[in-house]
Amino acid sequence: MPSNADLLPVARPTPVACPVPLLRARDVPHAARLASRGELVSVVRGVYSPTASWRPLLPWDRYLARIHATILAHPGLVLSHESAAAIWGMPVLGDPGVVHALGDPTRTARLHAGLRLHTTTGARDVLDLGGFAAVAPSDCAVDLARARHVVVGLIAADAALRLDPAASVESLVEQNEQRPSSRGAASPGGPCIAPGLRRSPLSSPRVGRSSSCSATRNRSCRPSGAGQP
């Protein structure tokens, strides 16, 4: 017979709301004129925010607002990499600038107007958030470990372990090993994530889920002004 714990629903991570009001240009008369007068700030093309709300934002919150603005401008995106991390409340270093999403795997990866579409054939757990979607925290951590500095990957992995009670160091390593790579075994992600995770505090049962970098919007792990890893 299953225990009471077995009958409890699996907790899903909650997306982080936009920190400022966002206004579509078509909904604001003379939006460009208001922006030229300093009353509005252009967050992305066609989406504005009141200047008084935008100015106090810290870099990582500006990035989060830019993600939400990009979703308004391009409904249906599947967020990935730093953008998925930000939407789940995982630590993000400063303002990465570019919004990341998954694109059509049959087309060429491209960057246009601050939106980078990644083409990949690797399977990912994608969570529908209503109007847009994001790769699950564990997949996001693996993506960052493969594409960014090992420290960025370890921070993301720590956050993913906190957000998903079913995740483990072993499951993250397995996800990484299942990812296809055009560069084969020499891919930076291959040799990086497994030894990195196993040598890190994440591999210790006692401290694996108690690192100083919290997945719940811990500002101390987001240095102001840091550029994209």
N, C-alpha and C positions, 0 to 999 in steps of 0.2 A: 504494500500500500504506500502511495506517495506521502511524504511528510507535508506539513503545512507550508514549509519553505518552498517545496517543489511546486505548490499550487499558486504561489505569488507571481504576478505578472513581471516580466523582465523590464527593468527601468530603461527608458530610452533617454538619451541625452537631449537636452533642451537647447534650441538655437538661441543665440544672444540677440536681443532686439537692437534696432538702430538707436544710437545715442542722441540723435538730433532729428527734428522734423525734416522731411524731404518733400519737395514740391516739384511736380512736373511742370516744365515750361508751358505746356499747353493749358495748364490749369491756373496760371498766374498771368494776368494782363501785363504786358510790357516787362517781362522777366529780364530780358537783356538790359533794358534801361535801368531797372532796379539794381542789377548787378554792377553796372557802370557807376552808379551812385554809391556803391558800397553797402547797400542794404541786403543784398543776397550774394551768396558765394556759389559759383558753379562747381558742383561736386564731380559730376561727370556730364558729358554732353547731354543737354535736355533735362537735367535734374539739378535743382538748386536747394540750398539750405539758408535759413536766416543767418546773417553774418554774426549776430550777437550770440547765437547758439554754437556756431562753428569755431569761433576764435578760441574759446577756453579748452577745446578738446586736445587731449594728449595724442601723440603720433599714432598709437595703436587704435585709439578710438576713431581717429580720422580715417584710418584704413577700414575699420569696421563699417563706418558710414559710407565709404566709397563702395564697399561690397554691396550694401543694401541699395545704393543708388544704381549700381550696375544691374542688379536684379530687376529694378523698376524699368530700366531702359531695355533690358534683354530678358524677358520672362522665360522661364523654363531651363535656366542654366543648371548644370550639375557642378557645384563648387568642389575644388580640389586644392591640394597643397596648402599654402599659407591661408588661403581664403576659407577653406573648410576648417582649418584649425581655428581661425578667428571666430567663425560662426558657431563653433562648439565651445568657445571660451577657453581653448587651449592657449598656452603662452605664445605670443608673437613678438618678434624682435622689432621694435619701432614701427615704422610704416613701410612695408615692402613695396608700396606703390602700385604694383600690377595686381589685378584681380585674376585668379587662376580658375579655370573650369575645364571639364573634359569635353573634347570635341569629337567629331566624326572620325573614327579610326581609319577610314578609307581616304581621308584628306590629309593635306600637309598641315603640321602645327603652324600656328601663326599668332602674331601679336598685332592688335589694332586698337587704337584709342584706349590704351590702358587695360585691355582685356586679352589675356593669353589663353588660347585654346590648345590643350594638350591632346595629342593623338596617341592612344594606347590600346593594346589588345588584351591587357591583363584584366581578369575579372575583379570587380570591386563590389562591396556591399554599399549600395546607394540608398539613402533614406529620403523619402518624399517629405518635404516640409511645407507643401502647399504653395504653388506658384513657382517653386524652385526646389532643388534637391542638393544634397551634399554627400560626399563619400563618408562612410562611417569613420569614427575616430581612429580605429586600428589601421584601416587602409590609408588614412591620411598620414599617420605616423610612419608607415612603411614608405610611402611616397617621398616624404621629407627626408627620411634616412637614406634613401637611394639617390636623391637629387641634391641634397644640401650637405653642409659640414656635419660630421658625426655628432657634434655637440647639439646641433639643432635636432637631429634625429632622436637623440637620447631624451631631450626635453619633451619632444612630442610623444615619444613612447611612454614616458612617465605619466603624461596627461591622459593618454589613451587608456592606460591601465586603471586610472582613477575613474574615468568616465564609464568604462565597460567592465562590470564585475566578472564577466565571463572571459575576459582577455587575460593572457599570461605572456611572459617573456617567450615561452616556447611557441605559443600561437603566432606571435608577431614574427618570430624567426621563420616559422613554417610559411606564413603568408609571403614573406620576402623570397623564400626559396622557390615558391610556385610562380613568381612573376617572370614572364618572358623578358629577355634582354637581347637586343640586337648585337650587344658586345659580349655576350656569353659570360663565361666565368670571370672574365677580366673586368666586368662591370663594377664601378665603385660601390654600388649597393650590395652586391653579393658578398664580398669579403668584409664589408664595413659593418653592416647591421648586426650580424650574428655574434662575432667576437666583441663588438662594442657593447651590445646589450649584456652579454654574459660576463664581461669584466666590470660592468657598471654596478652601482648599488641596486639597480632594478633586479638583478639576478639573485639578490639575497631575500629569502622569505621574510626576514625580520624588518627590512627597511624598503622593500621593493615598492610599497605603496605609501611611503611616508617621506618622500623626498621634499626638500624645501621649496621646490617649484610646484605650486598647486595648479590643478587644471581648472580651478574655478576663479578665473580672472585675477590671478595673483600679480599685482602691478610690479612687484619687486623683480619679477623675472622678465620684464619688458623694458629694457633701457631706453630712455628717451633719446630720439634722434638717430637710433641705429638704422643702418641701411639694410637692404635686402641681403640675406645670407648668401 
